Amino acid sequence: MAAPVVHVEVRGLDEGALAAFYRDIFGWERNESLSIGSYSVAEIGAGDLTAATGPVPDWSARSVTFYIQVDDIEETLQRIEAAGGARVMPRTVGPDFGSKHILVFTKFVDPAGNVVGLVETPRS
């Protein structure tokens, strides 16, 4: 079995605004019992997957792109743009993975400048 992703961190200079952005667009509600100091932690998926928004540490100079699954990329991008984010690539139809699905994806920049991916929920 592949090792699962269990936590992601999204960092920015205004943690409160960043937490509100992800709450408003994706429904990531802060869980007070998991949050520590200036980090807002939300349970975002099945099992033990959590996400934290927090300040940018002095040592942070690299990035990781993670992808969020949504039902409709265009509708989500409109909401992202209205909330201060920006699309950085168009909705893209990727390769056909046969019996699984055709990959449909894009990327956007959140208000703190983080590049995040979106994957459209496969349609049956």
C-alpha positions in Angstrom: 0.0 0.0 0.0 1.2 3.5 -0.8 2.0 5.8 2.1 -1.0 8.3 2.3 -0.8 12.0 2.6 -1.9 12.9 6.1 -1.2 16.6 6.4 -0.7 19.7 4.2 0.5 23.2 5.3 -0.4 26.4 3.4 1.7 29.4 4.6 1.2 33.1 4.2 1.9 36.4 5.8 -1.8 36.9 6.9 -2.8 33.6 8.4 -6.3 34.8 9.2 -7.1 35.8 5.7 -5.5 32.6 4.3 -7.6 30.4 6.7 -10.8 32.4 5.7 -10.0 31.9 1.9 -9.7 28.1 2.3 -12.8 28.0 4.6 -14.9 30.0 2.2 -13.8 28.2 -1.0 -13.4 24.6 0.2 -15.2 24.4 3.5 -12.0 23.9 5.6 -13.4 24.7 9.1 -10.9 25.4 11.9 -10.8 22.7 14.5 -9.9 24.4 17.8 -8.8 21.2 19.5 -6.2 20.6 16.7 -5.0 24.2 16.2 -1.8 25.2 17.8 -0.8 28.9 18.3 -0.9 30.7 15.0 -1.7 27.6 13.0 -5.3 26.9 12.0 -5.8 23.2 11.6 -8.8 21.7 9.7 -9.8 18.1 9.1 -10.2 18.0 5.3 -10.7 14.5 4.2 -11.4 10.9 5.0 -9.3 9.3 7.7 -6.6 11.5 9.3 -6.0 14.1 6.6 -5.6 17.6 8.0 -4.5 21.0 6.6 -2.9 23.8 8.5 -2.6 27.5 7.5 0.1 29.4 9.3 2.8 32.0 9.1 5.8 31.8 6.8 8.9 30.7 8.8 12.4 32.1 8.1 13.6 28.8 6.7 10.7 28.3 4.2 12.2 28.8 0.7 10.7 25.7 -1.1 7.2 24.7 -2.1 5.0 21.7 -2.6 2.0 21.7 -4.9 -1.0 19.8 -3.6 -4.3 19.2 -5.5 -7.8 19.6 -4.2 -10.6 17.6 -5.8 -13.7 19.7 -6.8 -16.8 18.9 -8.7 -16.5 21.8 -11.2 -13.2 23.5 -11.9 -14.6 26.5 -13.7 -17.1 27.3 -11.0 -14.4 26.9 -8.3 -12.0 29.1 -10.2 -14.7 31.8 -10.4 -15.1 31.7 -6.6 -11.3 31.7 -6.2 -11.0 34.8 -8.3 -13.8 36.5 -6.5 -12.0 35.8 -3.2 -8.7 37.3 -4.2 -7.0 34.3 -5.9 -6.0 33.9 -9.5 -5.9 31.2 -12.1 -2.5 30.4 -13.5 -3.4 27.9 -16.1 -6.6 27.0 -17.9 -8.8 24.0 -17.2 -6.7 21.2 -18.9 -7.9 17.8 -20.0 -5.0 15.4 -19.4 -4.4 11.8 -20.6 -7.1 9.1 -20.6 -6.3 6.7 -17.9 -8.5 4.0 -19.4 -11.1 2.5 -17.0 -10.3 4.9 -14.3 -11.0 8.4 -15.7 -9.7 11.2 -17.8 -7.7 13.6 -15.7 -9.0 17.2 -15.7 -6.9 19.7 -13.7 -5.7 23.3 -13.3 -3.7 25.5 -10.9 -4.4 28.7 -9.1 -2.6 31.1 -6.8 -4.1 31.8 -3.4 -4.0 35.3 -1.8 -0.7 34.5 -0.2 1.0 33.5 -3.5 0.9 29.7 -3.0 0.3 27.7 -6.2 -2.4 25.1 -5.6 -3.8 22.5 -8.0 -7.4 21.5 -8.6 -8.6 18.1 -10.0 -12.1 17.7 -11.2 -14.1 14.9 -9.8 -14.3 12.1 -12.4 -17.8 11.9 -14.0 -19.2 8.4 -14.5 
